[in-house]
Amino acid sequence: MEQLMAQTTGQGGGMFSMVLMFGAMFAIMYFLLIRPQQKQQKRHLALISSLKKGDEVVLSSGIVGRIFAVEDRFVTLEIGDKTKMKVLKQAVQSVMTGASQPIANAEETK
């Protein structure tokens, strides 16, 4: 009878440690994957909402252009002399500051 109680108690402890281990694994996954992705998404939404006419932007496809017009869901870019292109705001990857250059050009000048 005592052996049966010892076995039952041992299994309960094993179950508790397994639940604790799964909880720890979820916490690690949350802080390494989910939370940084949410922060990145918030930064991108803030970037998209702050777009204005005249900003020089880089699209996710690598196209660089100056914003000609901003609409609700779309941005019209001027990518050359009298060449305009209408794209989704979501395609804007980053805004270039006045002194910055594309990475390829910066490496060539060194």
C-alpha positions as CSV (number, residue, x, y, z in Angstrom):
1,M,0.0,0.0,0.0
2,E,2.8,2.4,0.8
3,Q,4.5,1.7,-2.5
4,L,1.4,2.6,-4.4
5,M,1.1,5.9,-2.6
6,A,4.8,6.6,-3.3
7,Q,4.3,5.9,-7.0
8,T,1.2,8.1,-7.2
9,T,3.0,11.0,-5.4
10,G,6.0,10.7,-7.8
11,Q,3.8,10.9,-10.8
12,G,2.1,14.1,-9.6
13,G,5.5,15.7,-9.1
14,G,6.5,14.7,-12.6
15,M,3.3,16.2,-14.0
16,F,3.9,19.5,-12.2
17,S,7.5,19.7,-13.5
18,M,6.3,19.0,-17.0
19,V,3.7,21.8,-16.8
20,L,6.3,24.1,-15.3
21,M,8.7,23.2,-18.2
22,F,6.0,24.0,-20.8
23,G,5.3,27.3,-19.2
24,A,8.9,28.2,-19.2
25,M,9.2,27.2,-22.9
26,F,6.2,29.4,-23.7
27,A,7.7,32.3,-21.8
28,I,11.0,32.0,-23.6
29,M,9.2,31.8,-27.0
30,Y,7.2,34.9,-26.1
31,F,10.1,37.0,-25.2
32,L,12.3,35.8,-28.1
33,L,9.8,35.7,-31.0
34,I,6.4,37.2,-30.3
35,R,7.2,40.3,-28.4
36,P,9.9,41.6,-30.7
37,Q,7.6,41.0,-33.7
38,Q,4.9,43.1,-32.1
39,K,7.3,45.9,-31.4
40,Q,8.5,45.9,-35.0
41,Q,4.9,45.9,-36.2
42,K,4.1,49.0,-34.0
43,R,7.2,50.8,-35.3
44,H,6.1,50.1,-38.9
45,L,2.6,51.3,-38.3
46,A,3.9,54.5,-36.7
47,L,6.2,55.0,-39.8
48,I,3.3,54.5,-42.2
49,S,1.1,57.0,-40.3
50,S,3.8,59.6,-40.3
51,L,4.4,59.6,-44.1
52,K,4.1,63.0,-45.7
53,K,4.7,64.7,-49.0
54,G,8.4,65.2,-49.8
55,D,9.7,62.3,-47.8
56,E,12.2,60.1,-49.6
57,V,11.3,56.4,-48.9
58,V,12.6,52.9,-49.7
59,L,10.0,50.3,-50.6
60,S,10.2,46.6,-49.6
61,S,11.1,45.9,-53.3
62,G,14.1,48.2,-53.1
63,I,12.7,51.1,-55.1
64,V,13.6,54.5,-53.9
65,G,11.4,57.5,-54.5
66,R,10.0,60.8,-53.1
67,I,6.4,60.9,-51.9
68,F,4.3,63.0,-54.3
69,A,0.9,62.5,-52.7
70,V,-0.4,60.6,-49.7
71,E,-3.9,59.0,-49.7
72,D,-5.7,56.8,-47.2
73,R,-4.2,53.4,-48.3
74,F,-1.9,54.5,-51.1
75,V,1.2,56.7,-51.7
76,T,2.1,58.2,-55.0
77,L,5.9,58.1,-55.5
78,E,8.0,60.1,-57.9
79,I,10.8,57.8,-58.9
80,G,12.2,59.8,-61.8
81,D,11.7,62.8,-64.0
82,K,7.9,63.0,-64.4
83,T,7.6,59.3,-63.5
84,K,5.1,58.5,-60.8
85,M,4.0,55.2,-59.3
86,K,1.1,54.5,-57.0
87,V,1.9,51.9,-54.3
88,L,0.4,50.6,-51.0
89,K,1.5,52.3,-47.9
90,Q,2.4,48.9,-46.5
91,A,5.2,48.6,-49.1
92,V,7.1,51.4,-47.5
93,Q,10.0,49.9,-45.6
94,S,11.8,53.0,-44.4
95,V,12.2,56.7,-44.7
96,M,15.6,58.1,-45.7
97,T,16.9,61.1,-44.0
98,G,18.4,64.0,-45.9
99,A,22.0,63.0,-45.4
100,S,21.6,59.2,-45.7
101,Q,22.4,57.2,-48.8
102,P,21.4,53.7,-49.9
103,I,23.7,51.1,-48.3
104,A,25.2,50.1,-51.7
105,N,26.3,53.7,-52.4
106,A,27.8,54.1,-49.0
107,E,30.0,51.0,-49.4
108,E,31.2,52.1,-52.9
109,T,32.5,55.4,-51.6
110,K,34.8,53.8,-49.0
